[in-house]
Amino acid sequence: MDPRFCKAWQAAETEFLNLKEAIETPPEKLNATALVPDLSPFPANRFMATFFTPPIEGYIEKLMEAGRRALGRRISDD
């Protein structure tokens, strides 16, 4: 095996383990804050994603069809 590949692999594994440890052990202040659920209402003035990206062609139809199959009955297209 190429020694450069092995060294890059080892560096990536080390970085992954360091990041994993950092995620699992946040500082005490942040840990206490992270455990409190955020029950604030969603902002009413938030922009819809379609303002910045074009809508996906046929997405709603695929979503409705998946819902019909999951429920096993017809969903009205009202």
Backbone as ProteinMPNN parsed JSONL, in Angstrom:
{"seq_chain_A": "MDPRFCKAWQAAETEFLNLKEAIETPPEKLNATALVPDLSPFPANRFMATFFTPPIEGYIEKLMEAGRRALGRRISDD", "coords_chain_A": {"N_chain_A": [[0.837, -1.165, 0.0], [0.427, 2.271, -0.658], [2.557, 4.531, 1.012], [1.903, 7.232, 1.391], [-0.851, 7.249, 1.157], [-1.541, 5.671, 3.383], [-0.628, 7.336, 5.442], [-2.275, 9.585, 5.07], [-4.749, 8.386, 5.523], [-4.464, 7.642, 8.211], [-4.202, 10.175, 9.384], [-6.731, 11.217, 8.818], [-8.35, 9.46, 10.286], [-7.442, 10.021, 12.884], [-8.213, 12.712, 13.112], [-10.992, 12.377, 12.901], [-11.526, 10.905, 15.267], [-10.75, 12.798, 17.181], [-12.617, 14.845, 16.67], [-14.966, 13.458, 17.202], [-14.692, 12.974, 19.937], [-14.724, 15.609, 20.823], [-17.34, 16.322, 20.246], [-18.772, 14.61, 21.879], [-18.055, 15.405, 24.444], [-18.843, 18.204, 25.455], [-18.113, 21.526, 26.801], [-19.006, 22.268, 30.254], [-20.853, 24.468, 30.582], [-21.975, 24.703, 28.013], [-23.038, 22.158, 27.699], [-25.065, 22.038, 29.632], [-26.783, 23.988, 28.609], [-27.41, 22.878, 26.136], [-29.007, 20.723, 26.81], [-31.459, 21.753, 27.481], [-34.671, 21.989, 26.205], [-35.64, 23.776, 23.247], [-38.364, 25.591, 23.051], [-39.377, 27.745, 21.767], [-41.454, 29.624, 19.499], [-41.515, 29.032, 15.94], [-39.994, 31.322, 13.68], [-42.207, 33.61, 12.156], [-41.688, 35.163, 9.973], [-39.858, 33.908, 8.359], [-38.105, 33.097, 5.39], [-39.259, 31.16, 2.62], [-37.846, 28.173, 1.25], [-38.097, 28.036, -1.482], [-37.727, 30.57, -2.428], [-35.058, 30.886, -2.891], [-34.148, 28.622, -4.159], [-35.075, 26.761, -7.018], [-38.326, 25.186, -7.274], [-38.722, 21.625, -6.955], [-39.488, 19.717, -9.684], [-42.519, 18.008, -9.851], [-42.467, 17.188, -7.201], [-44.451, 17.473, -5.17], [-46.455, 15.806, -6.149], [-45.162, 13.284, -6.029], [-44.823, 13.131, -3.281], [-47.483, 13.105, -2.392], [-48.308, 10.701, -3.564], [-46.682, 8.861, -2.188], [-47.753, 9.191, 0.345], [-50.327, 8.226, -0.095], [-49.784, 5.524, -0.625], [-48.654, 4.806, 1.83], [-50.779, 5.14, 3.613], [-52.64, 3.519, 2.478], [-54.96, 4.227, 1.235], [-56.924, 6.518, -0.745], [-55.843, 9.867, -0.952], [-57.361, 12.967, -0.904], [-56.979, 15.501, -3.396], [-57.427, 18.116, -2.6]], "CA_chain_A": [[0.0, 0.0, 0.0], [1.185, 3.52, -0.775], [2.75, 5.14, 2.328], [1.173, 8.514, 1.478], [-2.251, 6.898, 1.406], [-1.633, 5.228, 4.781], [-0.467, 8.499, 6.307], [-3.495, 10.387, 4.939], [-5.809, 7.632, 6.195], [-4.226, 7.747, 9.646], [-4.516, 11.549, 9.775], [-8.189, 11.355, 8.778], [-8.881, 8.709, 11.432], [-7.116, 10.782, 14.094], [-9.088, 13.886, 13.137], [-12.332, 11.889, 13.191], [-11.61, 10.559, 16.686], [-10.7, 14.048, 17.942], [-13.902, 15.52, 16.513], [-15.971, 12.654, 17.909], [-14.508, 13.248, 21.362], [-15.157, 16.987, 21.068], [-18.807, 16.348, 20.207], [-19.308, 13.857, 23.017], [-17.721, 16.036, 25.72], [-18.828, 19.667, 25.39], [-17.891, 22.175, 28.098], [-20.152, 22.188, 31.178], [-21.85, 25.511, 30.291], [-22.68, 24.363, 26.778], [-23.772, 20.917, 27.909], [-26.295, 22.367, 30.36], [-27.643, 24.727, 27.691], [-27.85, 21.984, 25.067], [-30.0, 19.785, 27.315], [-32.73, 22.446, 27.672], [-35.374, 22.037, 24.921], [-36.012, 25.095, 22.733], [-39.787, 25.546, 22.732], [-39.796, 29.025, 21.207], [-42.15, 29.429, 18.227], [-40.74, 29.214, 14.719], [-40.207, 32.698, 13.194], [-43.253, 33.716, 11.141], [-41.198, 35.892, 8.806], [-38.777, 33.159, 7.72], [-38.302, 32.912, 3.955], [-39.405, 29.785, 2.154], [-36.69, 27.723, 0.479], [-38.322, 28.236, -2.91], [-37.267, 31.898, -2.812], [-33.656, 30.818, -3.245], [-33.918, 27.467, -5.019], [-36.298, 26.462, -7.777], [-39.037, 24.014, -6.766], [-38.433, 20.365, -7.63], [-40.594, 19.336, -10.558], [-43.231, 16.785, -9.498], [-42.21, 16.792, -5.81], [-45.711, 17.35, -4.428], [-47.142, 14.612, -6.632], [-44.477, 12.128, -5.46], [-45.118, 13.133, -1.85], [-48.864, 12.662, -2.232], [-48.371, 9.28, -3.906], [-46.086, 8.123, -1.076], [-48.746, 9.229, 1.412], [-51.425, 7.302, -0.455], [-49.314, 4.154, -0.434], [-48.439, 4.561, 3.261], [-52.07, 5.035, 4.282], [-53.437, 2.469, 1.855], [-56.218, 4.761, 0.713], [-56.735, 7.708, -1.57], [-55.839, 11.172, -0.297], [-57.943, 13.918, -1.851], [-56.058, 16.533, -3.866], [-58.075, 19.406, -2.321]], "C_chain_A": [[0.894, 1.244, 0.0], [1.333, 4.173, 0.6], [2.029, 6.477, 2.491], [-0.298, 8.285, 1.777], [-2.442, 6.496, 2.866], [-1.545, 6.404, 5.738], [-1.71, 9.393, 6.263], [-4.653, 9.717, 5.657], [-5.681, 7.778, 7.708], [-4.564, 9.147, 10.148], [-6.023, 11.77, 9.804], [-8.836, 10.636, 9.959], [-8.635, 9.462, 12.739], [-8.016, 12.004, 14.218], [-10.516, 13.484, 13.482], [-12.498, 11.587, 14.679], [-11.57, 11.811, 17.56], [-12.029, 14.798, 17.862], [-15.009, 14.776, 17.25], [-15.896, 12.913, 19.408], [-14.986, 14.647, 21.707], [-16.674, 17.091, 21.085], [-19.387, 15.682, 21.444], [-19.06, 14.547, 24.355], [-17.668, 17.555, 25.581], [-18.528, 20.261, 26.767], [-19.173, 22.184, 28.932], [-21.241, 23.21, 30.858], [-22.662, 25.145, 29.054], [-23.517, 23.103, 26.937], [-25.096, 21.198, 28.615], [-27.28, 23.095, 29.448], [-28.214, 23.808, 26.619], [-28.944, 21.031, 25.53], [-31.368, 20.415, 27.551], [-33.445, 22.52, 26.322], [-35.754, 23.461, 24.54], [-37.457, 25.029, 22.271], [-40.299, 26.868, 22.166], [-40.461, 28.792, 19.846], [-41.225, 29.707, 17.043], [-41.001, 30.617, 14.188], [-41.218, 32.742, 12.048], [-42.737, 34.375, 9.875], [-40.049, 35.178, 8.096], [-39.105, 32.918, 6.253], [-38.436, 31.433, 3.61], [-38.201, 29.431, 1.287], [-36.866, 27.97, -1.013], [-37.938, 29.633, -3.359], [-35.851, 31.835, -3.357], [-33.324, 29.643, -4.157], [-35.197, 27.188, -5.788], [-36.992, 25.235, -7.2], [-38.689, 22.775, -7.588], [-39.668, 19.94, -8.399], [-41.217, 18.015, -10.099], [-43.061, 16.346, -8.053], [-43.504, 16.552, -5.042], [-46.456, 16.087, -4.848], [-46.509, 13.344, -6.054], [-44.769, 11.998, -3.972], [-46.536, 12.632, -1.589], [-48.995, 11.163, -2.527], [-47.787, 8.42, -2.785], [-47.044, 8.094, 0.109], [-49.89, 8.282, 1.16], [-51.006, 5.854, -0.201], [-49.15, 3.83, 1.042], [-49.762, 4.371, 3.982], [-52.95, 3.928, 3.706], [-54.784, 2.944, 1.383], [-55.939, 6.042, -0.05], [-56.804, 8.964, -0.725], [-56.385, 12.164, -1.308], [-56.918, 14.991, -2.189], [-56.642, 17.923, -3.659], [-57.056, 20.493, -2.178]], "O_chain_A": [[1.976, 1.25, 0.588], [0.333, 4.354, 1.296], [1.594, 6.822, 3.589], [-0.913, 9.024, 2.545], [-3.396, 6.93, 3.511], [-2.285, 6.476, 6.719], [-2.149, 9.899, 7.295], [-5.449, 10.382, 6.32], [-6.67, 8.009, 8.402], [-5.149, 9.294, 11.221], [-6.539, 12.43, 10.706], [-9.773, 11.158, 10.564], [-9.515, 9.53, 13.598], [-8.524, 12.3, 15.299], [-11.182, 14.163, 14.262], [-13.499, 11.971, 15.282], [-12.274, 11.884, 18.568], [-12.511, 15.324, 18.866], [-15.887, 15.395, 17.851], [-16.924, 13.055, 20.071], [-15.586, 14.857, 22.761], [-17.233, 17.869, 21.859], [-20.387, 16.146, 21.992], [-19.791, 14.295, 25.314], [-16.585, 18.14, 25.588], [-18.672, 19.581, 27.783], [-20.278, 22.117, 28.394], [-22.424, 22.87, 30.859], [-23.887, 25.263, 29.049], [-24.599, 23.002, 26.358], [-26.131, 20.653, 28.234], [-28.483, 22.843, 29.51], [-29.376, 23.946, 26.237], [-29.737, 20.571, 24.708], [-32.34, 19.7, 27.794], [-32.882, 23.066, 25.373], [-36.141, 24.259, 25.394], [-37.745, 24.469, 21.213], [-41.507, 27.09, 22.092], [-40.082, 27.872, 19.121], [-40.289, 30.501, 17.131], [-42.144, 31.073, 14.241], [-41.093, 31.992, 11.08], [-43.3, 34.162, 8.801], [-39.337, 35.799, 7.306], [-40.237, 32.578, 5.908], [-37.808, 30.574, 4.229], [-37.608, 30.308, 0.659], [-35.877, 28.101, -1.736], [-37.83, 29.875, -4.561], [-35.479, 32.649, -4.203], [-32.311, 29.675, -4.857], [-36.292, 27.365, -5.253], [-36.326, 24.334, -6.689], [-38.395, 22.875, -8.779], [-40.756, 19.818, -7.837], [-40.515, 17.012, -9.972], [-43.468, 15.239, -7.702], [-43.64, 15.547, -4.344], [-47.019, 15.383, -4.011], [-47.222, 12.432, -5.636], [-44.942, 10.892, -3.461], [-46.764, 11.835, -0.679], [-49.707, 10.446, -1.824], [-48.336, 7.366, -2.465], [-47.14, 7.081, 0.802], [-50.371, 7.612, 2.074], [-51.764, 5.063, 0.361], [-49.464, 2.72, 1.475], [-49.863, 3.527, 4.872], [-53.883, 3.459, 4.357], [-55.676, 2.128, 1.151], [-54.833, 6.579, 0.004], [-57.695, 9.12, 0.11], [-55.926, 12.202, -2.45], [-56.083, 15.345, -1.356], [-56.383, 18.822, -4.459], [-57.413, 21.647, -1.941]]}, "name": "protein", "num_of_chains": 1, "seq": "MDPRFCKAWQAAETEFLNLKEAIETPPEKLNATALVPDLSPFPANRFMATFFTPPIEGYIEKLMEAGRRALGRRISDD"}
